[in-house]
Structure formats: C-alpha cells, structure tokens
Amino acid sequence: MDFSTLLLAVAILGCPIGMGIMMWMMNKQMGGQHNQAVSEDQLPADPAARLVALREQRAALEAEIAETTQVAELETRREALVNDRPAVPYKGRR
C-alpha cells in the first residue's frame, strides 16, 4: 500500500471516529442522564416525599412545555417573516 492510499484511508476513517469520540466525551461531561425522567426506582418510598418529588417533576415539565410552546410560536413568526406572509398563531395540543 502506497502513502497516498494510506493517507486517503486515514482521512476517510478519521471523521467518523473523531465524531464518535467527541459524542462520547460530550455525553460523559453532561453526566449521561441530563433530560431523563424520574423512574419508579428513583422516587422515595414515603408517600408524602413521593408526592413532593412528583410535584417538582410536574413543575419542571410544565416549564419545559411553556418554553417549547414559546419557541414554536417564535419559529412560526420567523417563518412568516421569512416567507413574507401573515403569521398564524401556534395552536399547541392541550
């Protein structure tokens, strides 16, 4: 195998391997469980503490829903401005 063939093989394999390494490192930095929901095993056994944990989880989910709805509305407005047509309000599912 000559040098140019070896260089081509390294260039072709280097990109996906480097991307995989970067994804692994980023996942490791974020703790691997950034946006995962609370499972049954993670909830406290005490009913009162379980209720508090579930209410906290519900509040976090409601905040995320509100933020996502706002982003969708802004995206609709942006698309309307880009396409130069009147904006139609976003009607999220309830």
GROMACS elastic network, one bead per residue, 0.5 to 0.9 nm:
[ bonds ]
;  ai    aj funct       b0    kb
    1     4     6  0.83978   500
    1     5     6  0.64544   500
    1     6     6  0.68058   500
    2     5     6  0.56018   500
    2     6     6  0.64444   500
    2     7     6  0.88034   500
    3     6     6  0.51088   500
    3     7     6  0.60695   500
    3     8     6  0.85883   500
    4     7     6  0.50084   500
    4     8     6  0.61110   500
    4     9     6  0.86230   500
    5     8     6  0.50775   500
    5     9     6  0.62161   500
    5    10     6  0.86762   500
    6     9     6  0.51205   500
    6    10     6  0.62284   500
    6    11     6  0.86228   500
    7    10     6  0.51580   500
    7    11     6  0.61688   500
    7    12     6  0.86623   500
    8    11     6  0.50773   500
    8    12     6  0.61501   500
    8    13     6  0.86326   500
    9    12     6  0.51551   500
    9    13     6  0.61236   500
    9    14     6  0.82226   500
   10    13     6  0.52720   500
   10    14     6  0.55729   500
   10    15     6  0.87717   500
   11    14     6  0.51494   500
   11    15     6  0.68657   500
   12    15     6  0.63716   500
   12    16     6  0.78836   500
   13    16     6  0.59830   500
   13    17     6  0.62338   500
   13    18     6  0.84836   500
   14    17     6  0.53042   500
   14    18     6  0.57993   500
   14    19     6  0.84130   500
   15    18     6  0.51882   500
   15    19     6  0.60817   500
   15    20     6  0.86215   500
   16    19     6  0.50155   500
   16    20     6  0.61138   500
   16    21     6  0.86129   500
   17    20     6  0.51419   500
   17    21     6  0.62676   500
   17    22     6  0.86921   500
   18    21     6  0.51117   500
   18    22     6  0.61862   500
   18    23     6  0.86630   500
   19    22     6  0.50971   500
   19    23     6  0.61812   500
   19    24     6  0.86013   500
   20    23     6  0.51584   500
   20    24     6  0.61693   500
   20    25     6  0.86308   500
   21    24     6  0.51190   500
   21    25     6  0.61701   500
   21    26     6  0.86578   500
   22    25     6  0.51021   500
   22    26     6  0.61437   500
   22    27     6  0.85712   500
   23    26     6  0.51621   500
   23    27     6  0.61132   500
   23    28     6  0.85120   500
   24    27     6  0.51968   500
   24    28     6  0.61311   500
   24    29     6  0.86973   500
   25    28     6  0.50287   500
   25    29     6  0.62075   500
   25    30     6  0.87548   500
   26    29     6  0.50736   500
   26    30     6  0.62800   500
   26    31     6  0.87487   500
   26    32     6  0.87360   500
   27    30     6  0.52356   500
   27    31     6  0.63860   500
   27    32     6  0.52246   500
   27    33     6  0.86168   500
   28    31     6  0.53416   500
   28    32     6  0.59099   500
   29    32     6  0.76086   500
   30    33     6  0.73585   500
   30    34     6  0.63912   500
   31    34     6  0.64568   500
   32    35     6  0.86792   500
   32    36     6  0.89284   500
   33    36     6  0.55259   500
   33    37     6  0.87759   500
   36    39     6  0.86135   500
   37    57     6  0.82480   500
   38    41     6  0.81053   500
   38    42     6  0.61140   500
   38    43     6  0.70487   500
   38    54     6  0.87067   500
   38    57     6  0.78074   500
   39    42     6  0.54040   500
   39    43     6  0.68119   500
   40    43     6  0.54908   500
   40    44     6  0.85725   500
   41    44     6  0.79240   500
   41    45     6  0.89369   500
   43    46     6  0.88020   500
   43    49     6  0.82559   500
   43    50     6  0.58701   500
   43    53     6  0.69711   500
   43    54     6  0.81131   500
   44    47     6  0.75110   500
   44    48     6  0.87442   500
   44    49     6  0.60203   500
   44    50     6  0.51199   500
   44    51     6  0.88940   500
   44    53     6  0.78146   500
   45    48     6  0.87641   500
   45    49     6  0.75237   500
   45    50     6  0.65661   500
   46    49     6  0.53637   500
   46    50     6  0.59555   500
   46    51     6  0.85854   500
   47    51     6  0.60757   500
   47    52     6  0.86855   500
   48    51     6  0.51229   500
   48    52     6  0.63914   500
   48    53     6  0.87415   500
   49    52     6  0.50866   500
   49    53     6  0.61887   500
   49    54     6  0.85932   500
   50    53     6  0.50780   500
   50    54     6  0.61027   500
   50    55     6  0.85530   500
   51    54     6  0.51109   500
   51    55     6  0.61059   500
   51    56     6  0.86032   500
   52    55     6  0.51204   500
   52    56     6  0.62196   500
   52    57     6  0.86353   500
   53    56     6  0.51386   500
   53    57     6  0.62148   500
   53    58     6  0.86114   500
   54    58     6  0.60541   500
   54    59     6  0.85976   500
   55    59     6  0.61462   500
   55    60     6  0.86050   500
   56    59     6  0.51316   500
   56    60     6  0.62718   500
   56    61     6  0.86661   500
   57    60     6  0.51293   500
   57    61     6  0.62083   500
   57    62     6  0.86393   500
   58    61     6  0.50634   500
   58    62     6  0.60907   500
   58    63     6  0.85814   500
   59    62     6  0.50906   500
   59    63     6  0.61865   500
   59    64     6  0.86141   500
   60    63     6  0.51580   500
   60    64     6  0.62434   500
   60    65     6  0.86704   500
   61    65     6  0.60992   500
   61    66     6  0.86029   500
   62    66     6  0.61762   500
   62    67     6  0.85927   500
   63    66     6  0.51269   500
   63    67     6  0.61917   500
   63    68     6  0.85904   500
   64    67     6  0.50722   500
   64    68     6  0.60506   500
   64    69     6  0.84965   500
   65    68     6  0.50883   500
   65    69     6  0.60520   500
   65    70     6  0.85453   500
   66    69     6  0.51111   500
   66    70     6  0.61824   500
   66    71     6  0.86588   500
   67    70     6  0.50712   500
   67    71     6  0.62093   500
   67    72     6  0.86475   500
   68    71     6  0.50229   500
   68    72     6  0.61590   500
   68    73     6  0.86293   500
   69    72     6  0.50486   500
   69    73     6  0.62163   500
   69    74     6  0.86435   500
   69    90     6  0.79536   500
   69    91     6  0.88867   500
   69    92     6  0.69081   500
   70    73     6  0.50903   500
   70    74     6  0.61972   500
   70    75     6  0.85456   500
   70    90     6  0.89697   500
   71    74     6  0.50843   500
   71    75     6  0.60593   500
   71    76     6  0.85960   500
   72    75     6  0.50007   500
   72    76     6  0.61795   500
   72    77     6  0.86849   500
   72    90     6  0.69012   500
   72    92     6  0.87196   500
   73    76     6  0.50693   500
   73    77     6  0.63057   500
   73    78     6  0.86182   500
   73    88     6  0.89969   500
   73    89     6  0.67618   500
   73    90     6  0.53632   500
   73    91     6  0.86687   500
   74    77     6  0.50557   500
   74    78     6  0.60842   500
   74    79     6  0.85700   500
   74    90     6  0.89389   500
   75    79     6  0.61059   500
   75    80     6  0.85242   500
   76    79     6  0.51466   500
   76    80     6  0.61733   500
   76    81     6  0.86892   500
   76    87     6  0.68029   500
   76    88     6  0.72711   500
   76    89     6  0.74399   500
   76    90     6  0.69236   500
   77    80     6  0.50034   500
   77    81     6  0.62122   500
   77    82     6  0.85820   500
   77    86     6  0.85016   500
   77    87     6  0.55900   500
   77    88     6  0.77602   500
   77    89     6  0.81365   500
   78    81     6  0.51078   500
   78    82     6  0.60887   500
   78    83     6  0.84993   500
   78    87     6  0.85891   500
   79    82     6  0.50096   500
   79    83     6  0.59508   500
   79    84     6  0.81519   500
   79    85     6  0.85080   500
   79    87     6  0.81190   500
   80    83     6  0.51742   500
   80    84     6  0.56305   500
   80    85     6  0.51156   500
   80    86     6  0.59519   500
   80    87     6  0.51662   500
   80    88     6  0.80185   500
   81    85     6  0.65358   500
   81    86     6  0.77850   500
   81    87     6  0.77422   500
   82    85     6  0.80465   500
   83    86     6  0.88932   500
   84    87     6  0.89671   500
   88    91     6  0.88775   500
   91    94     6  0.89941   500
